[in-house]
Amino acid sequence: VAYYIRNPFAIFNNFYLNTNYWMYWNFSGKLLSFHTNVNFNTQFKNRWRMNGNFNRTEKSTDVTMLRGGPSFIRPGEFGFNLNVSSDQSKKVFFNIGSYRGSNDTRSDIIRAYWASINLRPMNSLTISVSPEYQWENNQLQYINTSGSDADPKYIFGQLDMTMCDVVFRVNYTINPELSIEYYGQPFLSAGRYTNINKITNPVANKFDDRYRIFTPEEIGFDGETNSYKIDENNDGLTDYTFGNPDFNFRQFRSNLVIRWEYLPGSTLYLVWSQGRTSSDTNGLFSYQTDTKDLFREVPHNIFLVK
């Protein structure tokens, strides 16, 4: 259902509002989830724009959370975002936005922020920088399926994750036949797990009854093998193990493309692509340290002529 005002009024050039409702069933006819959202988009008379939405999912049945295991009852979730952008016809314009999401038990919280600034010092040159930051704390994040096929143990943990990336773009058209384009994106992320637990009753009425956190007597960490050992019955023997799920992932991707149409219909491309990737398992996020570690990596360069 949508409502659209196309003619200017008050401080607005136009205004758009809509709402959606949708549901999912499985092939047995069981209702898995019910969703709704409300979206709006408007342009002001000064040519600035604003848009946003609110999303809601009622308590639902997740058939993939246990990676092939039984269904899991997820609590209801909600989230909303808001974006504001300035007049894009100007030589300098920007965009900022934010997302906030959570569920009814506050067991999964997400915060995200993004922005971009765009410069057009001349008609033939555009420069943009777009950073983004996201933080999430998820009480039940899948780690591993351990145990045996007859008695699988679905291992989860509380994940505290941080992600940050910046996108750089430069486009320069020297003349209609010759142009230069650059794209670069450093990406940093880190996640640390605490409160390691296992799923006990995925369809229990109360959320806290659907899992059980291992006690210090049941779980131990082996630094030599960088893995966890589980002794559920406290008999001094390891029942099963799984690797340390903490992670640091860093990546840099860039492309420089020179396009030259030396004859009508005949074009030469010169391309330089560079990539760097590094990883670790300490799970601690530090923009300065992670950036230094990333650019210490030996780059993988590709040069292409077409």
Secondary structure, DSSP 8 states (H G I E B T S, - for coil): -EEEE-S-BTTEEEEEEEEEEEEEE-TT--EEEEEEEEEEEEEETTS-EEEEEEEEE-SEEESSTTSSS--EEE--EEEEEEEEE--TTSSEEEEEEEEEEEETTS-EEEEEEEEEEEEEEETTEEEEEEEEEEEEEEEEEEEEEEE-SSSEEEEEEEEEEEEEEEEEEEEEEEETTEEEEEEEEEEEEEEEEEEEEEES-TT-SSGGGGEEE--TTTEEEETTTTEEEE-TT-SSS--EEEE---EEEEEEEEEEEEEEEEETTEEEEEEEEEEEEEEESS----HHHHHHHHHHS--EEEEEE-
